[in-house]
Amino acid sequence: MRRKVSPLSLILLGLGTFLLVLAPMLAWYVEPRAAVNPIDIDTTAVYTGTGSVFDVDEAKTVTDRRITVTQQVRGDVADSERSGKAVWDVTTTVDTDKSLPAADPHDALEFVPGRWVTDRRTNAPAHCCKEHPYFEGEAYLKFPFDVQKRAYRWWDNSLGATVTLHYRGAKKIRGYEGYRFTGTVPATRTGTRQVPGALVGEPERSQVLAEEWYANHLIELVVDQRTGRVIYAQVGPRRTLRAPGGTKDAAVLLDSRKLAFDTATQKDQVKQAKSESGQLRMVGQTVPIGAGVLGFVLAAVGAVLVVRGRSGPDTPDSSDPSLTM
């Protein structure tokens, strides 16, 4: 008797081995290459709240005004492909109901354009492609992929420096859980601005080079752990002017305890986070685990069938002379 190897057993063994090899490749090779900052991004985030603003027409600070901050992010695909980086053009406008709706963003209470460039995989700043401002840190418009439960250095564009945001546990936004980070900014001098002397308590001088000061009552960000996408943001900016060498605020340009993502922005960010996180989870976890388990089962069954073979009678060899009459 001799054993025959079933073609099915070889197929099962080969397929199982292939899946066992594929599983770690998906987790260790494919997923890291899928976790990259996009270059064709086109999103808008809106913050709303109330506070005090300086009314140019009235030449004074007015209180209890509705404030809207609109941040639009658009990827420059051509520069991104040419540089291999994520090149994003960012426009931030600050409005009150008085300046909304504005046909031209330059008509806003404040208009701040910028170009942010990052390494697509690490999210680290990449200094190229006429970036503006020159920024540092670990997190900016988003956090790196695979967010950890630790402090991060967040770039605050109004401050012109990084702010340490500390991990404060998990928090759900619209039923979706993310990591919560918070931080504050003490009053810090950020520059100078030429203004009428009367504006900062020096009416005898027609113009003075006033000091610009900035603080933030609270920065709170809730971040999707897998993608680093910010699903909720809240800030409390305070911008003031002081007389040269002054120790007290002489004029308030902007002061709000809370400007936060509006409902539509929260819903959109959560929707995007669910989709992107689900795709990365499928490539890096669900499919590799499924492929590994199925590959192990198929390989085991195939190996058993190969070892056992299939028993059957020996087939006579017609060329043997002893069998001829």
C-alpha positions in Angstrom: 0.0 0.0 0.0 1.1 3.5 -0.6 -0.3 6.9 0.3 -1.6 9.5 -2.1 -1.5 13.3 -1.4 -4.9 14.9 -2.1 -4.8 18.0 -4.2 -7.3 19.6 -1.8 -4.8 19.2 1.1 -2.1 21.0 -0.9 -4.5 23.8 -1.7 -5.6 24.2 1.9 -2.0 24.1 3.1 -0.9 26.7 0.5 -3.8 29.0 1.1 -3.3 28.8 4.9 0.4 29.6 4.6 -0.4 32.6 2.3 -2.9 34.0 4.8 -0.4 33.6 7.7 2.2 35.6 5.7 -0.4 38.2 4.6 -1.7 38.9 8.2 1.5 40.5 9.6 2.2 42.3 6.3 -1.2 44.1 6.6 -0.5 45.0 10.2 3.2 46.0 9.9 3.6 47.1 6.3 0.3 48.2 4.8 -1.4 50.0 7.7 1.5 52.4 8.4 1.5 53.4 4.7 -2.3 54.0 4.9 -2.0 56.2 8.0 -0.8 59.4 6.2 -2.1 63.0 6.3 -4.2 63.6 3.2 -3.2 66.0 0.5 -6.6 66.6 -1.1 -8.2 67.8 2.1 -11.0 70.5 1.9 -12.7 71.0 5.3 -14.2 73.9 7.2 -14.5 74.1 11.0 -16.7 76.7 12.7 -16.3 77.9 16.3 -19.0 79.9 18.0 -19.4 81.6 21.3 -19.8 85.0 23.0 -17.4 87.6 24.3 -15.9 91.1 23.9 -14.5 92.6 20.8 -13.0 95.9 19.8 -15.4 97.7 17.5 -13.4 99.9 15.1 -16.4 102.0 14.1 -17.2 102.8 17.7 -13.5 102.9 18.7 -14.2 101.0 21.8 -14.6 97.5 23.2 -18.1 96.2 23.1 -19.3 93.3 25.3 -21.6 90.3 25.0 -21.2 89.9 21.2 -21.7 86.7 19.3 -18.3 85.6 17.9 -17.8 83.2 14.9 -14.4 81.8 14.0 -14.2 80.0 10.7 -11.2 77.9 9.8 -10.9 76.5 6.2 -8.2 74.0 5.3 -7.5 73.2 1.7 -4.7 70.9 0.5 -2.4 72.0 -2.3 -2.2 68.8 -4.2 0.4 69.9 -6.7 2.9 71.2 -4.1 2.2 68.1 -1.9 3.0 65.7 -4.7 6.1 67.6 -5.7 7.4 67.8 -2.1 6.1 64.5 -0.7 4.7 66.4 2.2 1.2 67.5 3.2 0.8 71.1 2.2 -2.3 72.7 3.6 -3.4 76.3 3.0 -5.3 77.5 6.1 -7.6 80.6 6.3 -8.9 81.7 9.7 -11.5 84.5 10.0 -13.0 86.0 13.2 -16.4 87.7 12.8 -19.3 89.1 14.8 -22.8 89.2 13.5 -22.0 92.7 12.3 -19.5 91.4 9.7 -21.5 88.3 8.7 -22.2 87.3 6.1 -19.1 88.5 4.4 -18.7 88.2 0.6 -14.9 88.6 1.1 -13.1 87.0 4.1 -10.8 90.1 4.1 -13.9 92.0 5.4 -13.9 90.0 8.6 -13.0 91.4 12.0 -9.8 89.4 11.7 -8.4 87.5 8.7 -5.3 85.2 9.1 -4.0 83.2 6.1 -1.3 80.6 6.5 0.4 77.6 4.9 1.1 74.5 7.1 3.4 71.8 5.9 3.8 68.5 7.7 5.4 65.0 7.2 2.5 62.9 6.1 3.4 59.9 8.3 4.7 61.5 11.5 2.8 64.8 11.4 6.1 66.5 12.3 6.5 70.1 10.8 8.2 70.1 7.4 9.9 73.4 6.7 9.4 73.9 2.9 7.0 75.0 0.2 6.8 78.6 1.5 5.2 77.6 4.8 3.8 80.3 7.0 4.1 80.6 9.9 7.3 78.7 10.8 5.9 76.4 13.5 7.1 73.6 15.8 5.6 71.0 18.1 3.9 67.7 17.7 0.2 68.7 17.0 -1.3 71.5 15.0 -4.5 71.2 13.1 -4.5 67.5 14.1 -2.5 65.1 16.3 -0.2 62.3 15.1 -1.7 59.0 14.3 -2.0 56.5 17.2 -2.5 59.2 19.9 -0.9 58.2 23.3 -2.1 59.0 26.8 0.6 61.7 27.5 1.2 65.4 27.1 1.6 66.9 23.6 3.1 70.2 22.4 0.3 71.9 20.5 1.2 74.9 18.3 -0.9 78.0 19.2 -0.7 80.3 16.2 -1.9 83.4 18.2 0.9 82.8 20.7 3.5 82.0 18.1 4.8 79.1 20.2 3.8 75.7 21.5 1.5 75.0 24.5 1.7 71.8 26.5 -1.7 70.0 26.5 -2.1 67.4 29.1 -4.1 64.1 28.8 -7.3 64.3 30.9 -9.0 61.0 30.1 -11.6 59.9 27.6 -14.6 62.0 26.6 -17.5 61.3 24.3 -18.5 63.7 21.5 -21.8 62.9 19.8 -21.6 59.4 21.3 -18.1 58.8 19.9 -15.2 58.5 22.4 -11.9 60.3 22.0 -8.9 61.4 24.2 -9.3 64.7 26.0 -6.4 67.2 26.3 -6.4 70.6 28.0 -4.0 73.5 28.6 -3.9 77.2 29.3 -1.8 80.2 28.2 -0.8 82.8 30.8 -0.7 86.5 29.6 2.2 86.7 27.2 3.6 89.5 25.1 3.4 88.6 21.5 4.4 91.7 19.6 3.7 95.4 19.0 1.2 97.5 17.1 1.0 101.2 16.3 -2.2 102.7 17.6 -3.5 106.1 18.7 -2.1 107.0 22.2 -5.5 107.6 23.6 -6.4 103.9 23.0 -3.9 102.8 25.6 -4.2 105.6 28.1 -1.7 108.1 26.6 -3.9 110.8 25.0 -1.0 113.3 24.8 0.7 111.1 22.2 -0.9 110.9 18.7 0.6 107.4 18.0 2.4 104.9 20.2 3.9 101.4 19.6 1.5 99.5 22.0 2.3 96.1 23.2 0.2 93.1 22.1 -0.6 90.5 24.8 -2.3 87.2 24.4 -3.7 84.6 26.9 -6.0 81.6 26.7 -8.5 80.8 29.5 -8.7 77.2 28.4 -7.8 75.0 25.4 -9.7 71.8 25.3 -9.3 69.3 22.5 -10.9 65.9 22.1 -9.0 63.7 19.6 -9.7 60.4 17.8 -7.1 58.0 19.2 -6.4 56.1 15.9 -6.3 59.0 13.4 -5.4 62.1 15.5 -8.4 64.0 14.1 -9.8 66.7 16.4 -13.5 65.9 16.9 -14.1 68.7 19.4 -12.2 71.9 20.1 -12.7 74.7 22.6 -10.6 77.8 23.1 -10.8 80.9 25.3 -8.7 83.6 23.7 -7.9 87.0 25.2 -6.0 89.6 23.2 -5.2 93.0 24.6 -3.1 96.1 24.2 -0.9 97.7 26.8 0.9 101.0 26.8 4.7 100.6 26.2 6.1 99.1 29.4 2.7 98.9 30.9 1.7 96.3 33.4 -2.1 96.4 32.9 -4.3 95.8 29.9 -5.4 99.2 28.4 -7.7 97.9 25.6 -9.4 94.6 24.9 -9.3 93.4 21.3 -10.9 90.0 21.8 -11.9 88.2 25.0 -14.1 85.0 25.2 -14.2 82.3 27.8 -15.5 79.8 25.3 -15.4 79.5 21.5 -16.2 75.9 20.5 -17.0 73.7 17.5 -20.6 74.3 16.5 -23.0 71.3 16.2 -22.5 70.8 12.5 -18.7 70.8 12.8 -18.8 68.3 15.6 -21.0 65.9 13.6 -18.8 66.2 10.5 -15.6 65.6 12.5 -17.1 62.6 14.3 -18.3 61.2 11.0 -14.9 61.6 9.4 -13.2 60.1 12.4 -15.4 57.0 12.4 -14.8 56.4 8.7 -11.1 56.9 8.8 -10.6 55.0 12.0 -12.7 52.2 10.7 -10.6 51.9 7.6 -7.4 51.8 9.5 -8.8 49.3 12.0 -9.9 47.0 9.2 -6.4 47.1 7.5 -4.4 47.0 10.7 -6.5 44.8 13.0 -9.7 43.2 11.7 -8.4 41.8 8.5 -5.0 40.7 9.9 -6.6 38.9 12.8 -9.2 37.2 10.6 -6.5 36.3 8.0 -4.3 34.9 10.7 -7.0 32.8 12.4 -8.3 31.5 9.0 -4.8 30.9 7.8 -3.9 28.9 10.9 -7.0 26.7 10.5 -6.6 26.1 6.8 -2.8 25.3 7.2 -3.5 23.0 10.1 -6.2 21.1 8.2 -4.1 20.9 5.0 -1.1 19.7 7.0 -3.1 16.9 8.7 -4.5 15.8 5.3 -1.0 15.8 3.8 0.4 13.7 6.7 -2.5 11.2 6.6 -2.7 11.0 2.8 -5.3 8.8 1.3 -4.9 5.1 1.4 -5.5 2.9 -1.7 -4.3 -0.3 -3.4 -1.1 -0.3 -5.3 -1.6 -0.1 -9.0 0.2 -2.9 -11.0 3.0 -1.9 -13.3 2.2 -3.4 -16.7 5.8 -3.1 -17.8 6.8 -5.7 -15.2 7.9 -8.9 -17.2 6.8 -11.2 -14.4 3.2 -10.2 -14.9 3.1 -11.2 -18.6 2.1 -14.7 -19.8 
